[in-house]
Amino acid sequence: MNIWLIWLKTAFSEDEELLKNKKTRNSCEFGIINNILFIGWYEGKPADDARYRYLQGAIEGQDDKEKKALRSIKYAAERIIFNEHQAINIKENDLCLMCNGNQFYIAKVKDNVTRYHPNENYIDAGVYDVSFYRHVEKWYLIGGLDDTPAIIVHQLRARNQKTIDIRYNDDLKDICKLVYNELCDNKDSIPACLQSTTGQKPLNETNFIKLLHGDDLEDIVGLYLQSLGYLIQPSSCKHNTHEIEYILLHLQEKRKAVVQVKKAGPAIDILEYNKYQNYEVYLLSENDNYLNMDQLSNHMHIIDKKSLFTFFIRIYSENGIFKKRMIYLDKLYAIPAD
């Protein structure tokens, strides 16, 4: 069983030649209502036409305008071919994740048949913007940003993603199986490969960060540093300060600190923080992805994940903080006693 992530455009402009004065319909919504998994973007030409022109080598043009047009066809054809390859690789009982705006969905693939768009029934309904589709049993709404497991939100809201992609993340797979088991209307129909196991994996300083939403991780680090005597300066929490999350002030020691937290993504470059000579600098990368570690000076600190994990368990157990977005944590992981 595999986990597939799907990204579709959710709004399209009118194309008179293609749509004959109709507007395209939201493919996510149409697929959710009709239990369809749409894959890929329709380019305004049949997929076979774009693929044929690409494979025939019609890439080089005689002038810049034609070259630009043919490069566009080449890009579209490559994308269609990739999507077709991925669509064929999706198997019965695989789980698929998709978001429509800020709503997150999960579905089980119904069979092993890849179907090709355009399908006249779907064209009549206004769905033009996909190349291939599969049938699913049913799209189940997991929830919004605040009540969907953070690991699912993080995967679907990552930047620069393909139209369709597979994930081999074991933590994601376990969460998805559990979510599907919780939401499925017919529990007796769930195949053995999707049966979830609970309470078997230890929660520790290595894996707990992966299960946190990025905002939650920033909050935990902020609370942790406040437990060490710092106070957060609220006005410093700006979205345009990409180098730091916020500024803190230590009341007793009268010193300031800045923080940077990275959930996966790009590395933290130590050189960028040399300019904060009058601050304590606290850094945390989920994957321990740091550049120029030899430039780490005395006022810079890599946050200890074990200490952070101990603090997290204490506030999670005592105060129930972050339990809403980690609603399945207790069922999948053996949480150590505080």
N, C-alpha and C positions, 0 to 999 in steps of 0.2 A: 504494500500500500504506500502510495506517495502523496505528498501535499503539493498542490498547484496553486499559484497565485495568479489572479487575472486582473488586468487593468484595462478598462475601456473608457473611451471618452463618454461623457454624459450629456453633452450638448453639441449640436451641430448647426451650421448655418445652411441656408437654402442654396441649392444648386439647380438652376432652372432646367438645364439640359438633362441632368440625371434624374431629378425628382419630379419633373414635369409639374412645376409649381407647387409641389408638396414640401413639407418640412420633415426632416428625419426625426425619428422618435428615439427617446432615451433607451438605448439597447439594454442597459442594466435593468431598468424597470420592466421592460418587456420580457426579458429573460427570467426575472424573478417571478413574475405573474404566471408565465407559461412553462416554468421548469426547464429552461434552456440555458446552456452555457455557451455564450457567444465568444468567439476567439478571433482576434485580429481586427485590423481596420480595413474597411473596403475603400479602395482608392478611386472609385468612380469609373473603373474599368473591370471587366471580369478577371478573376484571378488567373485563369488560363492564358488570357491575352498578355498580361504583364509578364507572367513566367516565360511564355514562349518568346517574347521579344528579348527578354534578358538572356535566355539560354542560346538564342541565335546569334548573340554577340553584337546586337545593334546598339552599341554604346557610343562609338565615336561619331560626332557630327561634323558638319562642314563649317559651322560658325558658332560663336559663343552662345547664342540664343538656343540653337538646336542642341549643343552639348549640354547646356543646363537642363533642357527638357529631358534629354535621354538619361542624364545622371539621376534625375528625379524618378524616372521609370525604373532605372536600375535599383535605386534604394527601395522603392515600393515593392519591386519583385523580390528582392532579397528578404524583405520583411515578411512578405506573403509566404515565401518558401520556408522560412524559419517557423512561422506560425503553423503552417501545415505539418511540418515535421513534429512540432510539439503536440499538436492536436492528435496526431496519430499515436503518439506515445502515451497519451492519457488512457488509463485502463479502468475497467469496471471496478467499482468500490474504492477508487481513489477519492480523496477529499479535495474540494476546491474552495478557495477563499476569495471573496470579492468585496469591494466597498462601493457604495453608491452615495456619494457625498460623505457624510460622517456616520453612515449606517453600515455595519459590517455583517456579512452573510457567510454561511457555510453550506455546502451541498455535497452529496455523494453521487458519483458518476453512475449512471444507470446501466450502460452497456458499453461494448467495445466498437461501436460504429461511429466513424467520423463522417459527418454530413457536410455538404458543400453549399455555401451561399453564393449567389442569391437564390433563395427559395421564394417562389411566387407568392405564397401565403404571407410570408414575412415582409415582402416588398409592399404588398397591399396594405399591411399594417404600418408602413412607414419606417421599417428597419433596413437601412441600406449600408450601414457603416461597419459591417463585419465580413470576414471571408469564410469562416468555418464555424460549425457549432456542434455541440454534443448535447445529449439529453441527460438530465439529472433527476433524481427521485423528487427532490423538493429543495428550494432555497429556504433555509431557516435564518431568521434574523437573530444574530448574536446580541447586538445592542449598539449603543453609541460609543463615543470616545471614553466615557467614564465608566461604563459597565461591560466593556469588552476586554478580555485578557490582554495585558500590555504587550506581550510578545507577538500577538496577532496584529495589533495596531501598528507596532513598530515595523513589521514586515510589509504591510500594505501601504503605509504612508512614507516609505523610503523614497528618496528622489532618484530620478533617472533610471527607471525600471523599464524592462521590456514589456511587450503586450502580455506575454504569458511566460511564466518561469516556474521551475521546480525547486523545492526546498528539501534538503536532507537533514535538517536540524532535528535531532531527537527530542529536544524539549518542546519544540513547536509541534511535532507529530503527536506527542503524548497529550499536550493541551488540546489539540484539535480533536483527537479521538474522544477525550472526555467531554468536550463541548458538544460534539455530535451525539454522544450517548445521552446527554442531558436533554437535548432539544428534540431528538427524533420522536415522531408521533407513534411509531410502531416499534417498540423495543425488541419484540420477538424477531423482527426482520433484520436486525443488525448482524452482519456477517462476523465470523470469528476474528478476521483480520482487523476489525474496527472495535472489538471489545476493549474497553479501557481497564487498566489496572490502577489501583490507588494505594498511596502510602508506601511505595516501595523504593522511592529514590530519596537519598538524603539531601536536604537543603544545606548548602554550605557557602563559604565565601567565594567559591569558584563559579557557581551557577546562579546565585540569587540575583545578581545584577542583570543577567540576561532576561529575567522574568519581570523586570521593572519597566514601567513607562519612563521615557526620558525625563518628563517633568517630575515624576516621583523620585527619580534618582537625584535630581538637583535638590529637591526638598529634603531628602534624607541627609545629603551631605550638609545642607544648611543647618538642619536640626542638630546633626552631629557636632559641627563646629560651634554651635551655640552652647552645646553641653560642655564645651571646653572653655567657655567664658566669653565667646564672641557674641555680638549682636549684629543682625543684618541691617544695613542702611537701605530702607525700602526704595528710595528714589533711584538707587543704583541698578535696580532690576530692569534694565532696558533691553529691548529686542535688538537694537542696533549695535550693542557692544559685543561683537562676536568673540573677542578674546577672553572675556570674563562673564560669569553669570551674575555676580553681584559683589558689592564691597561690604566688608565686615569691620567692626570696631571692637577691640578688646578693652573693656572698661577699666580693669585693674592695671593692665600693663600699658595702656594708652598707645596701642599700636594698631595699624590697619592691616587688613588682609584682602586679597582677591582670590577668586575661585574659578576654575575651569573644569567642566565635567563633560566627557564625551561618551555617548552611547554608540559604540562601533564607529563607523564613518572615518573621517580623516584622522591622521595622527596629531598629537599635541607636540608642537615644536618648542622645545625649551628656550630657544633663542628669542622667541617672541616675548618672553617674560623678563628679559634682562632689564627692560626699561622700568620695571616695577621695583626699583631698588629700595624704595622707602616702604614697601609692603611685604608682609609674609604672603607667599604664593602657595596655594594648595591646588594640586592637580590630580585628576582621576580619569583614567581611560579604561573603558570596559575590557578591552583586549590588550591592555598594557602596551599600547601602541604610542611610543614616545620617540621623538627625534632629538639628536644632539644631547644625549644624556650626560655626556662628558662636561657639558656647560651648566649642569645643575649646581647652583651655589647654595650657601648656608641658609638663605632666606626662602628657598624653594623646597616644597615638601610633596612627595608622592603619598597620597592618602592610603593608609594601610587598609586593605580590603577586609582582613580578619577583624580588625577593630570596628570597622564600619558595619560588618555583618553582625557582630555582637550587639552593637547599638540598635541596629534594625530589628533584631529579634526581640529586644527588650520593649521597644515602643510598639511593635506589632502585637506582642502578647499582652502587654499591659493596657494599651490604649486603643487597640484595634485600628490604628492608623494604616491607611493604604489597603485595607481589606476589601473595599468595594471593587477596585481594579485588579485585585488578586483573588477573586472569588473562588477559583479552583485550586488555590495553592495547598490548602489543607488536605485536599483529596488526592493529590498527586505526590506530595513530598512529606517526608518525615521531618517535621520542624523541631529542632532541638529545644529543650527547656531553657528558659532564661537563666 
